[in-house]
Structures are given as C-alpha cells and as structure tokens.
Amino acid sequence: MKLLLATSELHPYSKTGGLADMVAGLAKALAKAGHRIGVVTPLYRGVREHFPSLQRLDWQLGLPLGDRRLAAGLWSMQPRPGLTFYFVEQPEFYQRKELYQERGVDYWDNAVRFVFLSKCVVEMARCLAWQPELVHVHDWQLGLVPLLIRHQARLGQWPNPPRTCLTIHNLAFQGVFPPEAYRLTNLPWDYFHAGGAEFYGLVNFLKAGIAYADALITVSPRYAREITTPEFGCGLEGILQARQNSLTGILNGVDYEEWRTTKNPFLPHSYSARRLNGKTKNKLALQNELGLPAQADAPLFGVVSRLTGQKGMDILLPALAEMLASGFQFALLGEGEPKYEAGFDELAQRHPRQVAVRLCKDAGLAHRIEAASDFFLMPSRFEPCGLNQMYSFRYGAVPVVRATGGLDDSVVDLREAPLKANGVKFHDYSASALAKAVRKALALYQAPALLAHLRRNGMAADFSWRRSAAKYLEVYRGAATQTESNAA
C-alpha cells in the first residue's frame, strides 16, 4: 500500500512521549514489509543541525489560514528504502524551545500552528507524485485532516481522495479552542455542529477527527472499550459509541533494534535471558552512577515517566513513603508537574541511600534504569497503551502495574495464568493498593525460581512492530475498500 502518516512528533527528531516512538516504529515496520510510506512532521528547532543529511525539496507550500495566506518549505530524508520523512518548515510556528508548551503553559497559538500543519498534510496528500491511498493521522494535532480531505472530495476538487485513519493516543488531550479557531480552517460552518467539530460551543480538533475519519484506532484493545464509557470517555463517549463499528484497538509495538540488551550503546554490559549476569552488572553500575549503595542483592524498583496525575504519581509518592522501610532501592527519571517533581526530590533528600531521582530527559539513562531494575512501577490512573512495560519485559524488569488500558492487555498476573505470568497487577487506584503490589513484588524477590519464571516469560514475549503493523494493515485495507463512512 501507499500510506502517508502525519504526526506532531517523531523519534528521534522530536519527542515528548510515546507518540513519537509509536509513529517511528510503525512507519519503519510498514516500510520493511514492502509498503511505500511517507511521514509528515514539523521541522522543529535543532532538527537540521542534528541531522545534516536532511535535503531541502523544491516545493513551496502556500496555504490559506483564515484571512491570511502562509508559506512553508519542505525538507526530507529517506532513512531506508520505501520510507521518506517530510519536515514542514515554518519558523514562525515550529522554531521554538519546546513542541507544545513551556513551563506547563500551552503556546497561545497552538490552534493556528496545527491547523496549518493539517493543511500542509492535505496539500501533500493531493500533490505527492506517488499518490497515497490512505492518510493516517495521530491525535488532536492532526485531527482536522480527515474533515479537510472530506470537504475537498465533496466539492469535487479531489476525484479519488485517499481514505483516512485516526489513531487516538490519549483521549484526555483533545485540542479544544474558542470557536474563532474554526475560521482558520476556511471551511463552511456546515461541519460545526454536535455531530462534527463543535464541542459545547467550542471547536474540538480530536472530535472532528473522530467524526470524519474512515477508521479509528486506539493504542490498545482495552482502551478502545474504555473510551466508550463515561469514566474514560472525557466527554466524547457519545460520538465514540456512535462510531464504535469503525473503532479498533491495536496494542503498540516495540522497536527491538533500539530496545535491546546486547550491543546496546547505552548499556555498559550486555545480557540475555540465558545469561543474566550482565543484568546484575548493570544494576551495580547504575547504583554507582546514581549514588546509591552498590548492593546486588537489594531489590531495585525503577520508574521512567512523565510526572503527572495520569501516570499515578499521586499514589506513588505516599506508597513509597510507606514502603521504603522494607529496604528496597528506587530510581526515577522524569519531569512534569512541579508538585510531583518537588515531592520526589524531597523523598530523595530524606532517603539518599534508597532513593535516586533525576528530573530531566535522558534517553541513555532510561535504558540503564530498565536494564538495572528488578521491578518497574507503572501505577497509572489510566494508560491508553504504555510502552515501558514492554521495554521492561525485554530488559528483564518485572512490571508492577495498575490493570488499566494497555497495561491490562499486556501484563499477566500470577493469579490470572501462572504459566504465562510476567508481572504484578493491582486494580484499585489507591496508595494502599499500590503498596500491597509492592509487597507482592518483594515477596517474589525472595522466591528466586518464581522471579526467574516471570522474567523469562517477559523476555521471551514478542511485542514487535511486525505483529502490530500487520493489524494496522488490516484496518487500512478495510478502510480503503469500504464505501464512504457514515460519519456525520
């Protein structure tokens, strides 16, 4: 198939979370399977400097944006046969310190920035010589693309338009703006209604994508079910219920060329499921790196996460305060809400021989924490997919997770299937339930044969993008062959 993917971030060029990893991994897997793949993303600050192989294209985009017209350049690179990355150059919008916000405050013109990016994607889908059959967009930033394509098709301006697919990575982020932002689309107000882009008098970019895309995907099967309920639907459960027949849940994959335990440039020692001695050496190395006592027999719990309420930081802090007397060590890497940064920093100061905290982004340290940890904590309030539990499997760190979304889909507790168990689950969202799960993990640590069993199951698991990409292709082909969807 010929597929154009569009994303607001793309590893290794830009990243705030799992979205960047997911699109990069999916695109690479699809290209390896023999499909023609293009990916469109902004040219953010520093990309050209860090990736000098980028080439400027002889293509200048000029597009209406409300009552003005704006230009953009295009750069590209081809990291492998059949795969091309396109970077939209618009310095006014994308040459900034961060991607979406600074110091916790969204950029005031995010609506303008991502309406423009959406229009660039549509124009490229129209004009690329290789003519994509389907455009696959991700999250609210590109949510208007399906509507823009549909409108052009209905005007007769696009005789054979591509089908569209939207992946919802996190329904909590929807791109909701004042109604004036809708004028930037240059669309008629026919689409601004309760079954379309309108949301309680505001414009909702993600809702527009849900309403008008031919196919909808979430990043895990359970999350596809959860978001049709009031508890997880974030106000969009009604339209998601209406489009349930077009909604599919596909668990994200892992790029095992990057997340590997042998010949990994981030790890001081290689190891495997059969030869775990290297994991112990990585543990001792990390303890030295973080200033913790170098004790191979001390249980080590790791966290690599955004420090937000969604990720369960509000229950993790009190659970740790309760459980540290048990004698384990804890290593955290992440940044996020100031109250959680301050809370973990204070915990490290009070327990310097047990707790190490690094409030930053550090790709290499993320690998080293996974490789050194005996257990990896993910106490999320909700988790559309989660990737760290899959990284943990491969790195021999047993995940301790709350049973929600993709965590529930991928982690198997001993109580569910002893022979297939690969982690520890808890259900209630509370510090006490998390503390109980930590106690179970500590009991596992005192049962080496059982711990080795869970470790082996995790390290043998196949969460490769090859499997996930095959499921995406099924959705693409279904969308490409269907008649016009029943979206509003």
C-alpha positions, 0 to 999 in steps of 0.5 A: 500500500501507499500510506502517508502518516502525519504526526506532531512528533517523531523519534528521534527528531522530536519527542515528548512521549510515546507518540513519537516512538509509536509513529517511528516504529510503525512507519519503519515496520510498514516500510520493511514489509514492502509498503511505500510510506511517507511521514509528515512532521514539523521541522522543529528547532535543532532538527537540521543541525542534528541531522545534516543529511536532511535535503531541502525539496523544491516545493513551496507550500502556500496555504490559506489560514483564515484571512491570511495566506502562509508559506512553508518549505519542505525538507526530507530524508529517506532513512531506508528504502520505501520510507521518506520523512517530510519536515514542514518548515515554518519558523514562525510556528515550529522554531521554538524551545519546546513542541507544545508548551513551556513551563506547563503553559500551552503556546497561545497559538497552538490552534493556528500552528496545527491547523496549518500543519493539517493543511500542509498534510492535505496539500501533500496528500493531493500533490505527492507524485506517488499518490497515497491511498490512505492518510493516517493521522495521530491525535488532536494535532492532526485531527482536522485532516480527515474533515479537510480531505472530506470537504475537498472530495465533496466539492469535487476538487479531489476525484479519488481522495485517499481514505483516512485513519485516526489513531487516538493516543490519549483521549484526555488531550483533545485540542479544544479552542474558542470557536474563532479557531474554526475560521482558520480552517476556511471551511463552511460552518456546515461541519460545526455542529454536535455531530462534527467539530463543535464541542459545547460551543467550542471547536474540538480538533480530536472530535472532528477527527473522530467524526470524519475519519474512515477508521479509528484506532486506539493504542490498545484493545482495552482502551478502545472499550474504555473510551466508550464509557463515561469514566474514560470517555472525557466527554466524547463517549457519545460520538465514540459509541456512535462510531464504535463499528469503525473503532479498533484497538491495536496494542503498540509495538516495540522497536527491538533494534533500539530496545535491546540488551546486547550491543546496546550503546547505552548499556555498559554490559550486555545480557540475555535471558540465558545469561543474566549476569550482565543484568546484575552488572548493570544494576551495580553500575547504575547504583554507582552512577546514581549514588546509591549503595552498590548492593546486588542483592537489594531489590531495585524498583525503577520508574521512567515517566512523565510526572503527572496525575495520569501516570499515578504519581499521586499514589506513588509518592505516599506508597513509597513513603510507606514502603521504603522501610522494607529496604528496597532501592528506587530510581526515577527519571522524569519531569512534569508537574512541579508538585510531583517533581518537588515531592520526589526530590524531597523523598530523595533528600530524606532517603539518599541511600534508597532513593535516586531521582533525576528530573530531566530527559535522558534517553541513555539513562532510561535504558540503564534504569530498565536494564538495572531494575528488578521491578518497574512501577507503572501505577497509572490512573489510566494508560491508553497503551504504555510502552515501558512495560514492554521495554521492561519485559525485554530488559528483564524488569518485572512490571508492577502495574495498575490493570488499566488500558494497555497495561491490562492487555499486556501484563499477566498476573500470577493469579490470572495464568501462572504459566504465562505470568510476567508481572504484578497487577493491582486494580484499585487506584489507591496508595494502599493498593499500590503498596500491597503490589509492592509487597507482592513484588518483594515477596517474589524477590525472595522466591528466586525460581518464581522471579526467574519464571516471570522474567523469562516469560517477559523476555521471551514475549514478542511485542514487535512492530511486525505483529502490530503493523500487520493489524494496522494493515488490516484496518487500512485495507478495510478502510480503503475498500469500504464505501464512504463512512457514515460519519456525520 
